[in-house]
Amino acid sequence: MRRKRMNNINEYYLSKIDQILNSLGEKHKEPLMLLVKDGLEYSEIAEKLNCPVGTVMSRIFYARKKAQKLLKSLKDELVTQ
């Protein structure tokens, strides 16, 4: 019983994290995912997206900032439960 409840909770929060990533918008989500998931360097991301490295750095900075804000609200939700 407890294991099933934990699986449901994990699925809930994984879906919330997925929602957070999807809320970023493609121009911020794509470079962040290329960095985190694919392990590309900033210069490789810039080449792949055909934009300057500074643009990639800026987009990743703002994607992280927004994701952190949304994750904080998710953490606050956890604490109040």
DRENKOL-571324 format. One line per field, with one value per residue (C-alpha): residue number from 1; residue in one letter; x, y, z. Coordinates in Angstrom, 3 decimals. Layout:
BEGIN
num = (NUM; ...) .
residuo = (a; ...) .
X = (X; ...) .
Y = (Y; ...) .
Z = (Z; ...) .
//
This chain:
BEGIN
num = (1; 2; 3; 4; 5; 6; 7; 8; 9; 10; 11; 12; 13; 14; 15; 16; 17; 18; 19; 20; 21; 22; 23; 24; 25; 26; 27; 28; 29; 30; 31; 32; 33; 34; 35; 36; 37; 38; 39; 40; 41; 42; 43; 44; 45; 46; 47; 48; 49; 50; 51; 52; 53; 54; 55; 56; 57; 58; 59; 60; 61; 62; 63; 64; 65; 66; 67; 68; 69; 70; 71; 72; 73; 74; 75; 76; 77; 78; 79; 80; 81) .
residuo = (m; r; r; k; r; m; n; n; i; n; e; y; y; l; s; k; i; d; q; i; l; n; s; l; g; e; k; h; k; e; p; l; m; l; l; v; k; d; g; l; e; y; s; e; i; a; e; k; l; n; c; p; v; g; t; v; m; s; r; i; f; y; a; r; k; k; a; q; k; l; l; k; s; l; k; d; e; l; v; t; q) .
X = (0.000; 2.724; 4.767; 1.761; 1.185; 4.863; 4.686; 1.633; 3.410; 6.525; 4.436; 2.655; 5.877; 7.508; 4.510; 4.845; 8.527; 7.569; 4.996; 7.677; 9.973; 7.146; 6.230; 9.649; 8.882; 10.873; 13.538; 14.531; 13.725; 15.705; 19.139; 18.611; 17.775; 20.735; 22.971; 21.482; 20.151; 22.560; 25.604; 26.541; 28.896; 27.610; 29.505; 27.959; 24.486; 25.106; 26.177; 23.188; 20.745; 22.589; 22.880; 25.671; 27.091; 26.003; 22.403; 22.650; 24.087; 21.336; 18.556; 19.928; 20.301; 16.666; 15.432; 17.199; 15.913; 12.295; 12.612; 14.090; 11.190; 8.655; 10.526; 10.504; 6.724; 6.625; 8.870; 6.583; 3.667; 5.507; 6.189; 2.557; 1.249) .
Y = (0.000; 2.456; 1.655; 2.324; 5.672; 6.610; 5.675; 7.900; 10.762; 10.301; 10.238; 13.404; 15.330; 14.008; 15.271; 18.635; 18.845; 18.004; 20.821; 23.208; 22.303; 22.668; 26.073; 27.466; 28.012; 26.489; 29.201; 28.627; 24.948; 23.735; 25.109; 24.020; 20.463; 20.361; 21.365; 19.158; 16.131; 15.932; 17.330; 19.749; 22.677; 26.226; 26.512; 23.268; 24.463; 27.773; 25.959; 23.610; 26.494; 28.802; 31.658; 33.396; 31.753; 34.792; 34.187; 30.555; 31.600; 34.168; 31.736; 29.073; 31.619; 32.717; 29.134; 28.121; 31.186; 30.486; 26.751; 27.472; 29.789; 27.158; 24.405; 26.534; 26.757; 22.967; 22.593; 24.911; 22.727; 19.674; 21.336; 22.342; 18.817) .
Z = (0.000; 0.985; -2.140; -4.393; -2.671; -3.121; -6.819; -7.231; -5.474; -7.626; -10.801; -9.674; -9.092; -12.257; -14.198; -12.418; -13.397; -16.972; -16.856; -15.596; -18.480; -20.975; -19.562; -20.462; -24.116; -26.935; -27.211; -23.575; -23.214; -26.222; -25.237; -21.616; -22.686; -25.076; -22.164; -19.457; -21.316; -24.256; -22.455; -25.226; -24.675; -25.142; -28.430; -29.699; -28.745; -30.503; -33.646; -33.519; -32.971; -35.385; -32.917; -30.965; -27.827; -25.791; -26.848; -25.763; -22.393; -21.894; -22.797; -20.474; -17.664; -17.975; -18.392; -15.178; -13.363; -14.349; -13.643; -10.191; -9.382; -10.434; -8.597; -5.451; -5.642; -6.078; -3.018; -1.046; -2.082; -0.744; 2.592; 3.118; 2.501) .
//
